[in-house]
Amino acid sequence: MSGSVDLSNGLPSHPERATLEGKNKFLGFWFFLGGETILFATFFGTYLGLRNGTADGPTSADIFHLELVFIMTMLLLTSSLTSVLAMSAMKKNNFRSMMIWLVITVVLGLGFLGMEIYEFYQYVNEYEFGFTTSAFASAFYSLVGLHGAHVTFGLCWITLLIVRYARSGITLTNAPKFYVASLYWHFIDVVWVFIFTVVYLMGVGGGSHG
């Protein structure tokens, strides 16, 4: 069956779309991504509507520290680059290199996630900024937490692919799966750039007012 053919003797220019199954995965993913975009747009809109509702709680200017968030951003953007390198290796039929870059992607993603958990812990314990502190707090944790949940899902997805296909090499079956997971990871990175700009940069620059 062509879907399980090993590519060791020749690699199509686009192995992720070399089969009908691969093309269907690719098409279905874009429909899924459209829904995800609408979901995040809704949360962004809600945040922008509630960001000034601080009541008697801390404002964004009080709690946000761009140094930490900048490091988180660099980790995630670097993980996007390593994901690109992994897909480049896949198209060159370099399975070992692809796996190494994917593992690095996961490690960087875990670093980002760990720092985000620390960020939330710091807000709650040092600033008493919990989910129910204010409308601003609820909107912040909902938006950034939703992104964190997507990061967690993406890490689990890529890790499962690494474990499942650790010894199989690149095939016409798994190439689309790796590629779609990589696209999903890029989507998460793009969303974070918007969060970094809208939530953190605007928050520190303009602050929030109750």
N, C-alpha and C positions, 0 to 999 in steps of 0.2 A: 504494500500500500504506500502510495507516494508520500502520505503524511508522516510516515515514520522513517523515511529514507535518511541515512546519515550523510552529512555534507562533507565528509572528509576528502572526497575525491573531486569536489567542485562546489562552489558556492554561488547561488544566484545573486544578482546585484542587490535584490531586496528580498532576502529569505523570509522576512516577516510577512510578506504578501505574495509569496511564491505559490501558495495553494489557495483554494477557495475558502477553506477554513480560516486561513490567515487573513484573507481579505474581509471575511465576515466579522472576525474579531476586531479588526481595525475599524470597520464601519460602526459596529456596535459600540465601540469605545467612545467614538465621537458623539454619539447620541447620549451616552452616559455622562460625558463631560459637559454637554449642554445643560443637563439637569443639575449637575454639581455647580456650574457657573451661576445658575439662577438661585440656587440655595445660598451660595456665599454672597451674592448680590443682595439678597434679602437681609442677611445678617449684617452686612455693611450698612445698608440703609437704616436698619434698626439702631445700630451703634451711632451713626451720625445724628439720628434723631434724639438719642438719649445721652449723648456724651456730656452735655452740660447739666444733666440732672444729678448733681453730686450731693444734694441735701446738705447735711452737716459732715459728710465724709470727706476723705482726701480727694484732691483733684489729680488729674493726670500729671500736671507739672510737679506735684508733690511727690509722686511715687515712681515715675518712670526714670530709669537710669539708662541712657543711651549706650554707655560702654558695654554693659551686659548684652543688650539687645543687638548691638553691632557685631559682637562675637558670635551670637546665635545666627545672625544673618549670614556672616561669612561661612560658618559651618554648613548651612543649608545650601548656599550658592555653590560652594565647593563640591558638595555632594551631587549637585546637578551636573557639574563638569565631569565628575568621575563617572556618572551615569552615561554621559555622552561618550566618554572614552570606552566604557564597557560595550556600548552598542557599535562603536567603530570597530572594536576587536571582534565582535560577533560577525560583522559583515566581512571581516578578513579571515574568518574561520579560525580565529585564535581563541580557543575555548578557555585555556588556562588564564590568559590575560583578561578575558571577559569576566571570569569568576573573581579574580583578584580585585578588579575595579568595582564589581558589585559588592564585595565584602567591605571594601573601603567606603562605599556609599552608605552601607548599613551602619558602619561604625560612626561616620560623621552624623548620620541621622539620629543615632542614639545619643551622641553628644549634644545635639540640638535639643532633643526631647528632655534629657537630663537637666539642661540649663533652664528650660521652660518650667519644669516642675520646681526647680529651685526658685525661679522668679516668683511663681505663685506662692510658694511657701514664705518667701520674704515679704510679699505684700500682705499676706494674712497675719503673720506674726509680728512684723515690725510696724506696719501701718494700720493694722486692724481693718484691712480692706478685703472683706469677704464678699461672697456672691450676693448676699442680701443687704449689703451696706447701703447701696443706693442704686438708682436706675442705671447710672453710669457703670457701676461695678458689675451689675448683672449683664449689661450689654457687652462689656469688655470680656468677661469670663466666657460668655456664650460664643462670641466671635473667635477669640484666640483659642479657647478650648475646643471649638469645632475643628479648627485647623490642626491642633495638636492630636485630635482623634484621627484625622486623616493621615497625619504623619505616622502615627502608630499603625494604622491599617497598611500604609505603604511599606513600612519596615517589615511587618509580618508577611506581606505578599512577596516581597523580594527575597526574604530569608527562606520562605517555603520553596520558592523556585530554586534557590541555591542548593538547598538540602535535597530536594527531589531529583534534580538533574545533575548532581555532583559528579556522577560517573558516566553519564550518557553521551556527552559531547553535544555539539550543536546539531539539531535535526530540524526538519521542516515542521515538526510538531511543536517543539519548544521555542523556536525562534520568535514566532508571533507573541508568545506569552511573555518572554523577556522584554520584547520591544514595547508591548502595551504597558507593562509594569513601569518601564522607564518613562514613557509618556506621562503616566499618572504622577510619577515623581516630579517631573518638570512642572506639571500643573500645580502641585503643592508648593513648589518653589515660587512660581509666579504669584500665587495667592499671598504668600508671605511677603513678597515685595510690596504688595498693596497694603498689607497690614502694617508693615514697618513704616510706610509713608503716612497712611491715613490715621492710624492709631498712635504710633509712637512719635513720629516727627511732628505731626500736627498737634499732638497732645502736649509735647514739651514746648513747642513754639507758641501755641495759642493758649494752652491750658484749658481747663474746664471750670465753669462757674456755676454755682448752685443757684 
